[in-house]
Structure formats: C-alpha cells, structure tokens
Amino acid sequence: MTDKRNNITLIGMPASGKSTVGVLLAKRLGYSFVDVDIVIQEQEGKLLKEIIAERGDDGFLEVENRINRELHVCKSVIAPGGSVIYGKEAMEHLKEISIVVYLKLSYESVKERLGNLVDRGVVLKDGMTLYDLYQERVPYYESYADITIDETGLEAGNIVDQLRGIMEEKFGLTT
C-alpha cells in the first residue's frame, strides 16, 4: 500500500487554482504533477467537453470516477477535476493514496475567475446556476478534505508556502 504522505490531491471548484498551485507545489517538493483532466483526455482521445457532449454528465462522471480510482502514482501532486467528488470510488481511492487538500475559494472569486463553463468541461446539470453548483459541491469538498486552505487574499506562492508548512507540521512531510 502507498504511504498516503507520498501523494497530495488538490480538490476544489473549477478555477480554484488546483493546477496552478499543484504545479508550484510539485516543483517545490520535487514531486510529479498529475492533471487528471489531461489524463482523461489522453485515455479517451477527446476533450472533456466532447466527452460530456457525447456521453452526457453522468457518462462523463463515470469516466472520471473510473480514471481517478485507477490512478496509481507515487510522490505526486494530483489535481482532479472539480466534479471528482461525485465519484465515491474515486474519492475513496484518492483518500487512501494521498493527503486530500481542499482549496477553498469564495463563490464571488470562483465566479470572477471562471470563463466559459462549457469550454472548461464543467459538469452543470440543466437549469443549474454556478451558485447552485457551488452550494452543492462545497459540503463534499469539506467532507473529503484532510486539510482546508482558505485562499482568500492569497497568491499561489503563499498558498504553496502555507500548505507546505501544514504538511510538515501535521504529517511530518519534509523535503
């Protein structure tokens, strides 16, 4: 079994900085960076928005759940898509192989940062607003998180520093 301190998974809303913070954190720790959305696109041979268009939201969520639950990495910072929290098996696996960090961002900040939801491949049920999505997902993020980082007023570099300090203190991670 993988020592869960060997991997870190970043969860949070689209545009919360999972990839930006993840790349910086991986560099700082000497870890690999795994963008699971890119893994999905490579394995499926399609863009996320194409998978959603072809298979619907539920079909995409099945693909996302399968690929995340089959992820086998070591010494990696993992950045899954924001909807990974809907995949029970995926989240159980990620919690088993990694320390899960919720990058918490206010609704206002998410709205400000997000561009076109369809282009980003965001799973949004018919009639659902971004606010509805935010309200639905936050309890999941909070329940799966081993660590929560409130990003309010912080730059990516500050988030990485704060996270590294917590990892050292809480989990004895040193680099």
N, C-alpha and C positions, 0 to 999 in steps of 0.2 A: 504493500500500500504506500502511496505517495505521502510524504510528510506535508501536511497542508501549509506549512510555512514556506514551502518551496514555490508556491504559486500565489498570486494575488488576482482576484477577479473584481473588476470595477463594474458596478451596476448603477443605473440611474436613467433619468429621462433622456430622450434624444436631445442633443446639444448640451448635455451636462458636462462634456469635456472628457468622456471616457477615453477616447483615442488620444487627445492632446496630452492629458495628464498621464495616460498609460505609457506613451512613448517616452516621455521625460522620466517617469519613474523607472521604466525598464533600463534606460541608459544609466541612470544613477545607481541602480542595483546590480548592473551587469547581467540583467535578465533578457530573455527574448520578449518580444511584444506580439501578441496574437489578437488580431482584429477578427472576431468570429464572423462578422458580416462578410468580410472578404473570403474567409474560408467557405462560407455558404455559397457565395457567388462562384468560387472556383470549383467546388464539388458539384454544383448544379449546372454550371455553364451558362448562367443567366444573372442579370441584375436583380436585386431584391424586388424592385418594383415590377419586374417581369414575372417573377415567381408569384407575387401577390396577385397580379392581373390574371395569370393562368390558373392558379390553384385556389384563389380566394384567401381571406385572412386565416381561416382555420387550416388550410393546406400549408400555408407558409409557416404557421406556428408549429405544425407537425415536423416540418423540415428543420426549423430552428431548434426544436426540442431534441430531435434525433442527433443533429450535428454537435450540439453542446454536450449532450450526455455521453457522446462517444469521444470527446476531446481528451487526448492523453498527451500532456505536456509536463515539463519539469523546469523549474527556475524561469517561470514566465509570468508576465502581466497579461491577463486575459481581459479583453473588452468585448463582451457580447452585446447584441442589440438590446435596446430598451425593453423589448417585449419578451425577453428570455424568462422573465419572472412568471409568465403564464405556463411555462413548461415545468411541471413538478419534477420529472425525472432529471431534466437538465439542471435544475437548481439543487436537487439533492446531490448530484454528481459534483457540481461546482463547489458546493459547501464541503464535500468530502475531500476534494483535491486542493482547495485553496482557502485563503482568508478572503471573505467577501466584504468589499468596501462599497458603501452607498455614497455616491457623490450627490449630495442634496443641494438642489437649486430651487429657488422660489419660482412659482408659476410665472411671475412677471418676467424673470430672467429667461426662462425657457421660451416664452412667447417672443421675447426680443431677439434671442439668438437663432431661433428656428427659421429656416427658409421654407421652401415648398415641401409640404409633408409627403406628397406622393413621390417626388423625386428622391427624397431621403429614404423611401421604403418604410414609412411609419405605418404600423397596423392601427387603423382607426375605423371602428365599426360605423356603418351607415347612421347618419344623424348625430353622431357623437362629436362634440367640440373638443378642442385641445384642452380646455379646462376640465371637461368630463374625464378625459383620458388621464390627466394629471391626478385628479381626485381618485380615480380607480387604481392607479399604479402605486402611488406613494405608500399605502399600507403594505403592499407586497415588498417594496424595497426595504422598508423599515423592518419587516419581519425576517427577511433573509440576511440582513447585514450583521456582520461581526463588528464592524466599525462604521460609524457615520461621520462624514466630513461635511460640515456646512460651508459651502463655497461662497457665501455672501461676502462680497467685497474682497475676495482673494483672487490673485493671479495664479495661473497654472503652477508656476515655480514655487509659490508659497504653499499651495495645496500639496505638492510633492514633498516639501520640507516637513510640513505638519504630519503628513501620512507616514513618512519615514520615521519620525520621532515616535509616533504611536506604535508603529510596528516594532521598533527596538524595545520600547518600554513594555508593551503588552505581550509580545510574542518572542522577545529575545532575538529578533532578526538583526543581524549585524552584517555589514558589508565592508 
